[in-house]
Amino acid sequence: MSEWDSQYFQRKEFDCECGCGFNTVDYELIKVLEYIREHFDKPVIVNSGCRCTAHNFDVGGSPGSQHILGRAADIRIAGVDPQLVYELADQMEVGGLGEYSNFTHVDTRTGYARW
């Protein structure tokens, strides 16, 4: 299976929103998102995937954002509380997790970060 063979996601879902064409995504991130999709049996919507440095700055992202490295996605699942997504991903021991009112940040950084 190549890096972009996924039954649930298309590469364009991770495109930088500024239109620059940046859409390199860590394969481990795809695997995590596929697991989340299968667990809840509902589509995972990628609110924000890859970000070029300029777009990350424009949206107020941190200079060390995992989005810049293609290792992060801000996701939501219709009808599923972001806290439940957070709890599942936390059990998977992913590198970074952030819980927000209407989405969950998931990343595959080296190390451990929670917010």
VOVOPA-178475 format. One line per field, with one value per atom (N, C-alpha, C, O): residue number from 1; atom name; x, y, z. Coordinates in Angstrom, 1 decimal, decimal comma. Example, Ala and Ser with C-alpha at 12.3 -4.5 7.8 and 13.67 -1.06 7.14 Angstrom:
VOVOPA-178475
num <- [1; 1; 1; 1; 2; 2; 2; 2]
atome <- [N; CA; C; O; N; CA; C; O]
east <- [13,2; 12,3; 13,2; 14,2; 12,8; 13,7; 12,9; 13,4]
north <- [-5,7; -4,5; -3,3; -3,3; -2,2; -1,1; 0,0; 1,1]
up <- [7,8; 7,8; 7,8; 8,5; 7,1; 7,1; 7,9; 8,0]
end
This chain:
VOVOPA-178475
num <- [1; 1; 1; 1; 2; 2; 2; 2; 3; 3; 3; 3; 4; 4; 4; 4; 5; 5; 5; 5; 6; 6; 6; 6; 7; 7; 7; 7; 8; 8; 8; 8; 9; 9; 9; 9; 10; 10; 10; 10; 11; 11; 11; 11; 12; 12; 12; 12; 13; 13; 13; 13; 14; 14; 14; 14; 15; 15; 15; 15; 16; 16; 16; 16; 17; 17; 17; 17; 18; 18; 18; 18; 19; 19; 19; 19; 20; 20; 20; 20; 21; 21; 21; 21; 22; 22; 22; 22; 23; 23; 23; 23; 24; 24; 24; 24; 25; 25; 25; 25; 26; 26; 26; 26; 27; 27; 27; 27; 28; 28; 28; 28; 29; 29; 29; 29; 30; 30; 30; 30; 31; 31; 31; 31; 32; 32; 32; 32; 33; 33; 33; 33; 34; 34; 34; 34; 35; 35; 35; 35; 36; 36; 36; 36; 37; 37; 37; 37; 38; 38; 38; 38; 39; 39; 39; 39; 40; 40; 40; 40; 41; 41; 41; 41; 42; 42; 42; 42; 43; 43; 43; 43; 44; 44; 44; 44; 45; 45; 45; 45; 46; 46; 46; 46; 47; 47; 47; 47; 48; 48; 48; 48; 49; 49; 49; 49; 50; 50; 50; 50; 51; 51; 51; 51; 52; 52; 52; 52; 53; 53; 53; 53; 54; 54; 54; 54; 55; 55; 55; 55; 56; 56; 56; 56; 57; 57; 57; 57; 58; 58; 58; 58; 59; 59; 59; 59; 60; 60; 60; 60; 61; 61; 61; 61; 62; 62; 62; 62; 63; 63; 63; 63; 64; 64; 64; 64; 65; 65; 65; 65; 66; 66; 66; 66; 67; 67; 67; 67; 68; 68; 68; 68; 69; 69; 69; 69; 70; 70; 70; 70; 71; 71; 71; 71; 72; 72; 72; 72; 73; 73; 73; 73; 74; 74; 74; 74; 75; 75; 75; 75; 76; 76; 76; 76; 77; 77; 77; 77; 78; 78; 78; 78; 79; 79; 79; 79; 80; 80; 80; 80; 81; 81; 81; 81; 82; 82; 82; 82; 83; 83; 83; 83; 84; 84; 84; 84; 85; 85; 85; 85; 86; 86; 86; 86; 87; 87; 87; 87; 88; 88; 88; 88; 89; 89; 89; 89; 90; 90; 90; 90; 91; 91; 91; 91; 92; 92; 92; 92; 93; 93; 93; 93; 94; 94; 94; 94; 95; 95; 95; 95; 96; 96; 96; 96; 97; 97; 97; 97; 98; 98; 98; 98; 99; 99; 99; 99; 100; 100; 100; 100; 101; 101; 101; 101; 102; 102; 102; 102; 103; 103; 103; 103; 104; 104; 104; 104; 105; 105; 105; 105; 106; 106; 106; 106; 107; 107; 107; 107; 108; 108; 108; 108; 109; 109; 109; 109; 110; 110; 110; 110; 111; 111; 111; 111; 112; 112; 112; 112; 113; 113; 113; 113; 114; 114; 114; 114; 115; 115; 115; 115]
atome <- [N; CA; C; O; N; CA; C; O; N; CA; C; O; N; CA; C; O; N; CA; C; O; N; CA; C; O; N; CA; C; O; N; CA; C; O; N; CA; C; O; N; CA; C; O; N; CA; C; O; N; CA; C; O; N; CA; C; O; N; CA; C; O; N; CA; C; O; N; CA; C; O; N; CA; C; O; N; CA; C; O; N; CA; C; O; N; CA; C; O; N; CA; C; O; N; CA; C; O; N; CA; C; O; N; CA; C; O; N; CA; C; O; N; CA; C; O; N; CA; C; O; N; CA; C; O; N; CA; C; O; N; CA; C; O; N; CA; C; O; N; CA; C; O; N; CA; C; O; N; CA; C; O; N; CA; C; O; N; CA; C; O; N; CA; C; O; N; CA; C; O; N; CA; C; O; N; CA; C; O; N; CA; C; O; N; CA; C; O; N; CA; C; O; N; CA; C; O; N; CA; C; O; N; CA; C; O; N; CA; C; O; N; CA; C; O; N; CA; C; O; N; CA; C; O; N; CA; C; O; N; CA; C; O; N; CA; C; O; N; CA; C; O; N; CA; C; O; N; CA; C; O; N; CA; C; O; N; CA; C; O; N; CA; C; O; N; CA; C; O; N; CA; C; O; N; CA; C; O; N; CA; C; O; N; CA; C; O; N; CA; C; O; N; CA; C; O; N; CA; C; O; N; CA; C; O; N; CA; C; O; N; CA; C; O; N; CA; C; O; N; CA; C; O; N; CA; C; O; N; CA; C; O; N; CA; C; O; N; CA; C; O; N; CA; C; O; N; CA; C; O; N; CA; C; O; N; CA; C; O; N; CA; C; O; N; CA; C; O; N; CA; C; O; N; CA; C; O; N; CA; C; O; N; CA; C; O; N; CA; C; O; N; CA; C; O; N; CA; C; O; N; CA; C; O; N; CA; C; O; N; CA; C; O; N; CA; C; O; N; CA; C; O; N; CA; C; O; N; CA; C; O; N; CA; C; O; N; CA; C; O; N; CA; C; O; N; CA; C; O; N; CA; C; O; N; CA; C; O; N; CA; C; O; N; CA; C; O; N; CA; C; O; N; CA; C; O; N; CA; C; O; N; CA; C; O; N; CA; C; O; N; CA; C; O; N; CA; C; O; N; CA; C; O; N; CA; C; O; N; CA; C; O; N; CA; C; O]
east <- [0,8; 0,0; 0,9; 1,8; 0,6; 1,4; 0,9; -0,1; 1,7; 1,4; 0,0; -0,6; -0,6; -1,9; -3,0; -4,1; -2,8; -3,9; -4,6; -4,2; -5,8; -6,7; -8,1; -8,5; -8,8; -10,2; -11,1; -12,3; -10,6; -11,4; -10,9; -11,8; -9,7; -9,2; -8,6; -8,0; -8,7; -8,1; -7,0; -7,2; -5,9; -4,8; -5,3; -4,8; -6,2; -6,7; -7,3; -7,4; -7,8; -8,4; -7,4; -7,7; -6,1; -5,0; -4,3; -3,4; -4,7; -4,1; -4,1; -5,0; -3,0; -2,9; -4,1; -4,3; -4,8; -5,9; -5,6; -6,5; -4,3; -4,0; -3,9; -3,8; -3,9; -3,8; -2,4; -2,2; -1,4; 0,0; 0,3; 1,3; -0,5; -0,2; 0,5; 0,6; 0,8; 1,5; 0,5; -0,6; 0,8; -0,1; 0,7; 0,1; 1,8; 2,6; 2,1; 2,2; 1,6; 1,1; 1,8; 2,1; 2,1; 2,8; 1,9; 0,7; 2,4; 1,6; 1,1; 0,0; 1,8; 1,3; 0,1; -0,8; 0,0; -1,2; -2,4; -3,5; -2,2; -3,3; -3,8; -5,0; -2,9; -3,3; -4,1; -5,1; -3,7; -4,4; -5,8; -6,8; -5,9; -7,2; -8,1; -9,3; -7,6; -8,3; -8,9; -10,0; -8,1; -8,5; -9,7; -10,7; -9,6; -10,6; -11,9; -13,0; -11,7; -12,9; -13,6; -14,8; -12,8; -13,4; -14,0; -15,1; -13,4; -14,0; -15,4; -16,3; -15,5; -16,8; -17,7; -18,9; -17,2; -18,0; -18,7; -19,9; -18,0; -18,5; -17,4; -16,2; -17,6; -16,6; -15,9; -16,5; -14,6; -13,7; -13,5; -13,0; -13,9; -13,7; -12,5; -12,3; -11,6; -10,3; -10,6; -10,8; -10,6; -10,8; -9,5; -9,6; -8,4; -7,1; -6,1; -5,9; -5,4; -4,3; -3,0; -2,5; -2,4; -1,1; -1,2; -2,2; -0,2; -0,1; 1,3; 2,3; 1,4; 2,7; 3,0; 2,1; 4,3; 4,7; 3,9; 3,4; 3,6; 2,9; 1,5; 0,9; 0,8; -0,6; -0,7; -1,6; 0,2; 0,3; 0,4; -0,3; 1,2; 1,4; 0,0; -0,4; -0,6; -1,8; -3,0; -3,8; -3,0; -4,1; -3,7; -4,5; -2,5; -2,1; -1,5; -1,5; -1,1; -0,4; 0,9; 1,6; 1,4; 2,7; 3,8; 3,6; 4,9; 6,0; 6,5; 7,0; 6,3; 6,7; 5,5; 5,6; 4,5; 3,2; 3,6; 4,3; 2,9; 3,1; 2,3; 2,6; 1,4; 0,8; 1,8; 1,7; 2,8; 3,9; 4,7; 5,2; 4,7; 5,5; 4,6; 5,1; 3,3; 2,4; 2,1; 1,8; 2,3; 2,0; 0,8; 0,6; -0,1; -1,2; -2,5; -2,4; -3,6; -4,9; -5,8; -5,8; -6,6; -7,7; -9,0; -9,3; -9,6; -10,7; -12,0; -12,0; -13,1; -14,4; -15,1; -14,9; -16,1; -17,0; -18,4; -18,7; -19,2; -20,6; -21,3; -21,3; -21,8; -22,6; -21,7; -22,2; -20,4; -19,5; -18,8; -18,2; -18,9; -18,3; -16,7; -16,2; -16,1; -14,6; -13,9; -12,8; -14,5; -13,9; -13,8; -12,8; -14,8; -14,7; -13,6; -12,9; -13,4; -12,4; -11,0; -10,1; -10,9; -9,7; -9,4; -8,2; -10,4; -10,1; -9,7; -8,8; -10,3; -9,8; -8,4; -7,6; -8,1; -6,7; -5,7; -4,6; -6,1; -5,2; -4,9; -3,8; -5,9; -5,6; -4,6; -3,9; -4,6; -3,7; -2,3; -1,3; -2,1; -0,8; -0,2; 1,0; -1,0; -0,4; 0,4; 0,2; 1,2; 2,1; 1,4; 1,7; 0,6; 0,0; -1,5; -2,1; -2,2; -3,7; -4,1; -3,6; -5,1; -5,7; -7,2; -7,8; -7,9; -9,4; -10,0; -9,6; -10,8; -11,5; -13,0; -13,4; -13,7; -15,2; -15,8; -16,8; -15,2; -15,9; -14,9; -15,3; -13,7; -12,8; -11,8; -11,6; -11,0; -9,9; -8,6; -8,7; -7,6; -6,3; -5,6; -5,5; -5,1; -4,3; -3,0; -3,0; -1,9; -0,6; 0,3; 0,1; 1,2; 2,1; 3,6; 4,5; 3,7; 5,0; 5,7; 5,1; 7,0; 7,9; 7,7; 8,0; 7,4; 7,1; 5,7; 4,9; 5,3; 4,0; 3,5; 4,2; 2,4; 1,8; 0,3; -0,4; -0,3; -1,7; -2,2; -1,5; -3,3; -4,0; -5,4; -6,1]
north <- [-1,2; 0,0; 1,2; 1,4; 2,1; 3,4; 4,3; 4,1; 5,4; 6,4; 7,0; 7,5; 7,0; 7,6; 6,7; 7,1; 5,4; 4,4; 4,4; 3,9; 5,0; 5,1; 4,9; 5,6; 4,1; 3,9; 5,1; 5,2; 5,9; 6,9; 8,4; 9,3; 8,6; 9,9; 10,1; 9,2; 11,3; 11,7; 12,8; 13,6; 12,8; 13,7; 15,1; 15,9; 15,5; 16,9; 17,4; 18,6; 16,5; 16,9; 17,5; 18,2; 17,3; 17,8; 19,0; 19,5; 19,5; 20,6; 21,8; 22,1; 22,6; 23,9; 24,7; 24,8; 25,4; 26,2; 27,4; 28,0; 27,8; 29,1; 28,8; 29,7; 27,5; 27,2; 27,0; 26,9; 27,0; 26,9; 25,5; 25,3; 24,5; 23,1; 22,2; 21,1; 22,8; 21,9; 20,9; 21,3; 19,6; 18,6; 17,3; 16,2; 17,4; 16,2; 15,8; 16,6; 14,6; 14,2; 12,9; 12,0; 12,9; 11,7; 10,5; 10,6; 9,4; 8,2; 7,7; 7,2; 7,9; 7,5; 8,3; 7,7; 9,5; 10,3; 9,7; 9,7; 9,3; 8,7; 7,5; 7,3; 6,7; 5,4; 5,7; 5,1; 6,8; 7,2; 7,6; 7,2; 8,4; 9,0; 7,8; 7,9; 6,9; 5,7; 4,9; 4,5; 4,7; 4,0; 4,7; 4,1; 6,0; 6,8; 6,7; 6,5; 6,8; 6,6; 5,3; 5,2; 4,2; 2,9; 2,7; 2,1; 3,3; 3,1; 3,8; 3,1; 5,0; 5,7; 5,3; 5,6; 4,7; 4,3; 5,5; 5,4; 6,6; 7,9; 8,6; 8,4; 9,4; 10,1; 11,1; 11,7; 11,2; 12,1; 13,3; 13,1; 14,5; 15,7; 16,4; 16,7; 16,7; 17,4; 18,9; 19,4; 19,6; 21,0; 21,7; 22,7; 21,2; 21,8; 20,7; 19,9; 20,5; 19,5; 20,2; 20,8; 20,2; 20,8; 22,3; 22,9; 23,0; 24,4; 24,8; 24,4; 25,6; 26,2; 27,2; 27,6; 27,6; 28,5; 29,8; 30,3; 30,4; 31,6; 31,5; 32,3; 30,4; 30,2; 29,9; 30,4; 29,2; 28,9; 30,2; 30,4; 31,1; 32,4; 33,2; 33,8; 33,2; 33,9; 33,4; 34,2; 32,1; 31,6; 31,6; 31,1; 32,1; 32,2; 30,9; 30,8; 30,0; 28,8; 29,1; 30,1; 28,2; 28,4; 28,1; 27,3; 28,8; 28,5; 27,1; 26,7; 26,3; 24,9; 24,0; 22,8; 24,5; 23,7; 22,4; 22,4; 21,3; 20,1; 20,1; 19,3; 21,0; 21,2; 21,5; 21,1; 22,3; 22,7; 21,5; 21,5; 20,5; 19,3; 18,2; 17,1; 18,5; 17,5; 16,3; 15,2; 16,6; 15,6; 15,9; 15,2; 16,8; 17,2; 17,4; 17,7; 17,1; 17,4; 17,8; 17,3; 18,9; 19,3; 18,6; 18,9; 17,8; 16,9; 17,1; 17,5; 16,7; 16,6; 15,5; 15,1; 15,0; 13,9; 14,3; 14,6; 14,4; 14,8; 13,9; 12,7; 14,6; 13,9; 13,2; 12,5; 13,4; 12,9; 14,0; 14,9; 14,0; 15,0; 14,9; 13,9; 16,1; 16,1; 15,4; 14,9; 15,5; 14,8; 13,3; 12,7; 12,7; 11,3; 10,9; 9,9; 11,8; 11,6; 11,8; 11,0; 12,8; 13,0; 11,7; 11,3; 11,2; 10,1; 8,8; 8,1; 8,6; 7,5; 7,6; 6,7; 8,8; 9,1; 9,0; 8,6; 9,4; 9,3; 7,9; 7,6; 7,0; 5,6; 5,0; 4,0; 5,6; 5,2; 5,7; 5,4; 6,6; 7,2; 8,0; 7,8; 8,7; 9,6; 10,7; 11,0; 11,3; 12,4; 13,6; 13,9; 14,2; 15,4; 15,4; 14,9; 15,9; 15,9; 17,3; 17,7; 17,9; 19,1; 18,9; 18,6; 19,3; 19,2; 20,6; 21,5; 20,9; 22,2; 21,9; 20,8; 23,0; 22,9; 22,2; 21,5; 22,4; 21,8; 21,0; 20,7; 20,7; 19,8; 19,3; 19,7; 18,3; 17,7; 17,8; 17,5; 18,2; 18,3; 17,0; 16,5; 16,3; 15,1; 15,2; 15,7; 14,8; 14,9; 13,7; 13,1; 13,5; 12,3; 12,8; 12,2; 13,8; 14,3; 13,3; 12,3; 13,5; 12,7; 13,3; 14,5; 12,6; 13,2; 13,1; 12,5; 13,8; 13,7; 15,1; 15,8; 15,6; 16,9; 16,7; 16,1; 17,3; 17,3; 18,7; 19,4; 19,1; 20,4; 20,4; 21,3]
up <- [0,0; 0,0; 0,0; 0,8; -0,9; -1,0; 0,1; 0,7; 0,2; 1,3; 1,1; 2,0; -0,1; -0,3; -0,6; -1,0; -0,4; -0,6; 0,7; 1,7; 0,7; 1,9; 1,4; 0,5; 2,1; 1,7; 2,2; 1,8; 3,1; 3,7; 3,3; 3,4; 3,0; 2,8; 1,4; 0,8; 0,9; -0,3; 0,0; 1,0; -0,7; -0,5; -0,4; 0,4; -1,3; -1,3; 0,0; 0,2; 0,8; 2,1; 3,0; 4,0; 2,8; 3,6; 3,0; 3,6; 1,9; 1,2; 2,1; 2,8; 2,0; 2,7; 2,2; 0,9; 3,0; 2,6; 1,9; 1,3; 1,8; 1,1; -0,4; -1,2; -0,8; -2,2; -2,8; -4,0; -1,9; -2,3; -2,9; -3,6; -2,5; -3,0; -2,0; -2,3; -0,9; 0,1; 0,7; 1,2; 0,6; 1,1; 1,4; 1,2; 2,0; 2,4; 3,8; 4,7; 3,9; 5,2; 5,6; 4,9; 6,9; 7,5; 7,4; 7,8; 7,0; 6,8; 8,2; 8,2; 9,2; 10,6; 10,9; 11,6; 10,5; 10,8; 10,1; 10,6; 8,8; 8,0; 8,8; 8,9; 9,2; 9,9; 11,2; 11,5; 11,9; 13,1; 12,8; 13,4; 11,7; 11,3; 10,8; 11,0; 10,1; 9,6; 10,8; 10,7; 11,8; 13,0; 13,7; 14,0; 13,8; 14,4; 13,5; 14,1; 12,2; 11,3; 11,5; 11,6; 11,6; 11,7; 13,1; 13,2; 14,1; 15,5; 15,6; 16,1; 15,1; 15,2; 14,0; 14,1; 13,0; 11,8; 11,2; 10,8; 11,2; 10,6; 9,9; 10,3; 8,9; 8,2; 9,2; 10,0; 9,0; 9,7; 8,8; 7,7; 9,2; 8,4; 8,9; 10,0; 7,9; 8,2; 8,0; 6,9; 9,2; 9,1; 8,7; 7,9; 9,1; 8,8; 8,8; 9,8; 7,7; 7,6; 7,5; 8,5; 6,3; 6,1; 6,1; 5,6; 6,5; 6,4; 6,0; 6,7; 5,0; 4,7; 5,8; 6,6; 5,9; 7,0; 7,0; 8,0; 5,8; 5,7; 6,2; 6,9; 5,7; 6,1; 7,6; 8,3; 8,1; 9,6; 10,4; 11,4; 9,9; 10,6; 10,5; 11,5; 9,3; 9,1; 10,0; 10,4; 10,3; 11,1; 12,6; 13,5; 13,0; 14,3; 14,9; 16,1; 14,0; 14,5; 15,1; 14,8; 15,9; 16,6; 15,5; 14,6; 15,7; 14,7; 14,6; 13,6; 15,7; 15,7; 15,4; 15,8; 14,8; 14,6; 13,8; 12,8; 14,2; 13,5; 12,2; 11,3; 12,0; 10,7; 9,6; 8,4; 9,9; 9,0; 8,5; 7,4; 9,4; 9,1; 8,4; 8,1; 8,2; 7,7; 8,7; 8,2; 9,9; 11,0; 11,8; 12,9; 11,4; 12,2; 11,4; 10,2; 12,1; 11,5; 12,6; 13,7; 12,3; 13,2; 12,5; 11,4; 13,3; 12,8; 13,6; 14,7; 12,9; 13,6; 13,0; 11,8; 13,7; 13,3; 13,6; 14,8; 12,7; 12,9; 13,9; 13,8; 15,0; 16,0; 17,1; 17,9; 17,0; 18,0; 18,8; 18,1; 20,1; 20,9; 20,7; 20,8; 20,5; 20,4; 21,6; 21,4; 22,7; 23,9; 23,7; 24,1; 23,0; 22,8; 21,8; 21,9; 20,8; 19,8; 20,5; 20,3; 21,4; 22,1; 23,0; 23,0; 23,7; 24,6; 23,8; 24,2; 22,6; 21,8; 21,3; 21,4; 20,8; 20,3; 21,5; 21,3; 22,7; 23,8; 24,1; 24,5; 24,0; 24,2; 23,2; 23,4; 22,0; 20,9; 21,2; 20,5; 22,2; 22,5; 21,4; 21,2; 20,7; 19,6; 20,3; 21,5; 19,5; 20,1; 20,7; 21,9; 19,9; 20,4; 20,2; 19,2; 21,2; 21,2; 21,8; 22,8; 21,2; 21,7; 21,6; 20,5; 22,7; 22,7; 22,6; 23,4; 21,6; 21,5; 21,5; 21,4; 21,5; 21,6; 20,4; 20,5; 19,2; 18,0; 17,1; 16,0; 17,6; 16,9; 17,8; 18,9; 17,3; 18,0; 17,2; 16,0; 17,8; 17,1; 17,4; 18,5; 16,3; 16,5; 15,7; 14,6; 16,3; 15,6; 16,0; 17,0; 15,1; 15,3; 15,6; 15,2; 16,4; 16,8; 17,6; 18,1; 17,6; 18,5; 19,9; 20,0; 20,9; 22,2; 22,5; 21,8; 23,6; 24,1; 24,5; 25,3; 24,0; 24,3; 24,4; 23,5; 25,4; 25,6; 26,0; 26,8; 25,5; 25,8; 25,6; 25,8]
end
